[in-house]
Amino acid sequence: MSSASSMVDWDLAGRTARRLMSAGPATTREEADGVVRDLHEAAAVAVAHVERLTGLSPVPGGPVPQVVVVDRPGWADANARGMAALLDPLVDALAAKQDKRPGAIATAIGSRATGVQAGGILAFLSSRVLGQYEVFGTGGQLLLVAPNIVATERKLGVEPADFRLWVCLHEVTHQLQFTAVPWLKDHLEGEIARFVEATDLDADVLRERLQDVLRSLTDAVRGGDGESEGLLALVRDPEQRAVLDRVTAVMSLVEGHAEYVMDEVGPDVVPTVATLRKRFAQRRKGRGPFDRVVRRLLGLEQKMKQYAEGRVFVGGVVELVGMDGFNRVWEGPENLPRIDELTAPQRWVERVHGRPAIPA
């Protein structure tokens, strides 16, 4: 998985994640087999509901995504491969821009250090992620993390069959976004490449910005609730910020679209959908000091903001121009929402549809 020149030892990251991650909930073999079977069935059922509600369908002749029910180590391994496929070429391009590159020994030591750090992040997230459409490392694979789904439905005290279908509706929506809109993956990869191209930090500047991040983490330990971008706060170059704004808008769109779908299917599909939404909203709030620190470090507070603003945007646009009018967002990169349009969907309607935004 890792090349000799890689700045991150992804093999070590995977091994570190496996060593640090917590065990999943206790289940019998029969129960585990039943969960796997239920999740495969729920994912298959979700496809028709998502296509009906969104009006989207996969491009004919395109790749058929694989649905894989995984445990926590399986999720960590898949994400290590995905991050390696996405980031290694970009990191190599960034290193090539430097006037002086580190030698082989320094690279090996540095890659192991960052591999351990990456493994710690994967370990933390491995017990929290319910599902994911992994598009970069596999070419398209829907991952459903069985132990986390079981642990969450037990903790929330909800109907397992409803919760499993509800989760699948969210993840299948992401799957459909990338299979119905094939240019979306290339667009995101291009934006990340542009971000790297704009990067030019020296060690002193990086050290100063890391100190700012650490001060934010100290505040989190003390229970502060202020927002923080975490490691994203290291980026202050105007050109990079512009790229981040565009990427944030896209991710807010795809997350908000999935949130909209999983709620709009209604009780005829998921009978307890209202209860699920109410109880699940509380799950997204980290309470312990360690949880607060890691969430702030990874910028997960910003992730929650993406869910909220993306949901406002999608719902607002559909209210103004209907689902067919909303689907113009997928016609090309120029129709993607801008960062300031997320909380003002009427601006997007006026820009893309070329007319005043009047509720349908």
N, C-alpha and C positions, 0 to 999 in steps of 0.2 A: 504493500500500500504506500509506503514512504520511499522516496528516492533518496539516493545518497546525499544529494544537495538540498533536500527539503529543509525548510526552516522550522517545520513542525514534524515531530516523529509521531505520525498518526497510529502506527502499530502500538507504540508505547501508550498513546492516549487511550486506545481501546482497552489495553490491559489494565491501565490505571483506573479507568471507569469501572471495570468489572470488580476490581479489588475494593473500591470505595463505596460502590452503590449498596443500598439497603436491600434486604430480601423483600419479596412480595408477600401478599397475604397468604395465609395457609389455606390450601384447597386439597381435596382428594383428587386422585387421577381421574375419577369419573366426572367430578365437577369441572376440572380443567378442560377435559375433552368437550364437555357440554358448552363451555364458554367459547372455545375455539369454533365449534360448530355454529353456535348462535351468531357470532360476529361475522362469519362468512355469509350466513343467510341474511343478516341485517344489512350488510354492505350491498348485497345483490338486490335486495328489496329497495334500498335507498335510491338506487340509480334512476328508476322510473319516476319516483316522486321528485327528485331534483331536476330532471330533464323537463318534467311537466311544469313545474313552478317557474323555472328560469327561462324556458324557451330555447335553451342551448342544447346542442348535441355534438358528440365527437366528430371530428373531421373524418369523412369516409376513407378507409384504407390506412388510417393512422395506427400507431401501436396500441395494443390492448393492455392497459395497466394491470399489473398483478396485485391481488389483495393478499397481504401476508400478515398473519397474526403472530406477533412476536412477544418475547419476554423482555425484561429490562436490558440484559446483555445484548440481545439481538437488536434492539433499538439503538443502543450505543454504537455497536459495530456498523450498522447501516449509516448512521450519521457521521461517523469517523470517515467512512468511505466517501460519503457525499461531500463533506467539507474538504477532503483531500482533492477530489476531482475539481471542485470549484476554486479553492484558494491557492493550491500549490502553483499553478501556472501564473496566477496574479502576483504571488509573493516573489516568484522568480523574476517577473518583470520589474517589480519594485526594487529588488536587490541589484538588478542590472543597471539601474539608474544611479546607484551610489558610486562615488569616486573611488572608494576603497572597499573591497569586499573582504569579509573575514575568511581566514584559512580553513582548511578541512577540519582541523581539531576544534576550532572555535565554533564552526557550523554544527558539528556533531554534538558538542556540549549544549549549545543554544537550542538545538532541535529537541533534545531530551528534556530540557527545562520547560519549553513551551508545550511539549507533549504531555508532561505531567499536569501542567495547568489546564490544558484542553481536556484531559481526562477527568479532572476535578469538576469542570463545568458539565461534562456529559453525565457524570455520576449524579450530580445535583438534579439535572433535568430529567434523568431517566425514571425517576419515581413520580414525576408530575405530568409528563406528556401522555395524553390519552390516545392520540392518533396523529398521523402526519402523512401528507402526500409528498414523498421524497422524489424530487424531480432531477436533481443535479448529478448524483452519483450513479443512479440506476437507469436513467432514461424514463422513469415513471413507475413508481411503486407505492401503493397505499399501505401504510403500516398501521396496524391497530395493536396497541400495547395492552394485552389482556390483563396482567396483574394490576395495572393502574386503573383500568376500567372497573374491575371487580372491587378494588379497594375504595374507589370513589363512590360507587353505588351503595356499598355497605355503609360508608361514613355518612352519606346524605340520607340514607334510609328511603331510597326511591325504588320504584318497580324496575327490576333488572332488564326485562325485555324492552320497556320504553326507553330506558337510558341508553342501552346499547344501540338501538335504532337511531336515537337522537344524536349520539356521537357520530355514527356512520353518516348521517345526513350532512353534518358539517364537513367531514373529511371527503366524502364523495363530491361535494360541491367544489372543493379545491381540485380534486381529480378532474372534474369536468372543465374547470377554468383552463387548465393547461392542455387538455385534449381537444377542446373546442376552439381554443385560441392559441394555436401553436407558436405564434410569434412572441408570446408573453415570456417564455423561458429565455429566448435569445435577447429580448429587450432587457431583462433583469441582469443577465450576464454582461451585457454591454455597458450598463450603468455601473456595475461594480468595476469593470475594467477602466472606465473613465475616472472612477474614484481613485484607483491606484495611480493612474497617470498624473493626477493632480497632487499626489502625496510627495511632500518634500520636508521632512522633519529631521532636525539634528538631535543629538542625544540630550543636550541641555534643555531644549524646548520640550521634548518628550517627558523629561524628568519633572519639569515644572508642572506640566498638566497632570501627570500622575499624582502629584501632591494634592492638586485640587480634587481629584477623584477620591483620594484617601480621606480628605476632610469630609466629603459627603458621606462616606461609609461610616465615619465616626459618628456623624449626626444620626445615621440610621440605627446604630447600636443604642443610642440614647433614646430611641423611640420617635425621632423626628419623622414627620409624614410628608416632608417636602418632596417635590418631584426631582428626579435626577436622571440624566441620560447614561449614567454609568460610564463605561469605557468609551462610549460615543462622545463624551465630553472632551476627549483628547483631540477631537477634530474641530478645528476652528478656521481653517482655510476657506475663504468665501466660495471658491469653486467646488471644494469638497462638500461644503454645506449645501450647495445647490443640488449636487447629486443626491445627498442624503435626503433632502426634502422630496425629491422626485421618487426615490425608492420608498420612503415612508408613505407617500401618497398611494403608491401602487399596493404596498402591503396592507395599508388601511382599507383599500378597496377590496382586495381578495378576502381579507378577514371579515370585513363588514358584510360582504356578500354572503359568506358562509353563515354568519350569525343571523342574517335576515332569513335565509332559507330554513334554518333549523327551527326558527320560531314560527314562520308563516305556513308551514305544512299543516298546522292546526291539530285539534284534538281528534279529528277523524283518523289521522294517521298515527299520532302519538297521544293517547288519551290524557296523560298526565303532563303535557308539555308546559303548562303554566307553573305547576309545582317544580318541575325540573329547572326552569329558568330562575325561579326565585331562590331555590336552594343552591344552585350552581354558582350564582353570582357571588355568594359568600365564600365559595371555595377559592376564588381568585385573589383573595386578600391574605397576604402573608402576615402572620401574627407574631411569631417568635423573633427574637433579635437576630438569630442566624439567618432565618428566612428573609428578614428585611434587608440584611446586609447583602446577601447574594442576589436578591432581586434587584437591588439598587446597582450593584456592580455590573450585572448583565443588562441593565436597562429594561427590566421586565415591567417596571411601572409605565414606561413608554409603550410597551406592548399592550397593556390594558387600555391605554389611551387610544391605540389603533383600533381595537375592537369597538370602543364606544363611538369614535368619530366616524369610522367606516360604516357602522350600522346606521348612524344618523344620515350619512350621505346617501346610502342605497335606499333607505326608506323614504327620504325626502325626494329623491329623483323619481322613484316609482310613483309616488303620490302626485307628482307634477306631470309626468309624461307617460306613465304606465311602464310595464316591464319591457315592451318592445322599444320604447323610447330610451329606457335605461340601457338596453343592450347595445346601443351605439357606442358605449364605452369600450367595447371589445373590437371595434372596427380598425383601430390602429393606435400607435403610441400618442399621436396628437390628440386623441379623444380621452386619454386617461385624465383623471382629476388632478388638479393642481393642489398644493398643500392648503391654500386658502379657501378652496372650494369644498373641502371636506365638511366644514361646519356651515357652509352656505351653498347648498346644492342648487339653489336657483341661479347662481353664477355659472355653474357648469351648464345648466340647461340653456341659458342665454348665449353662452359661447358656442356650444356644440350644435344646438338646434337653431340658433340664429333668430330667436324670438323671445319675447318676455315670458317669464315663468309664471304661468297661471295654473292653479290646481285643476287637475282633470275632474 
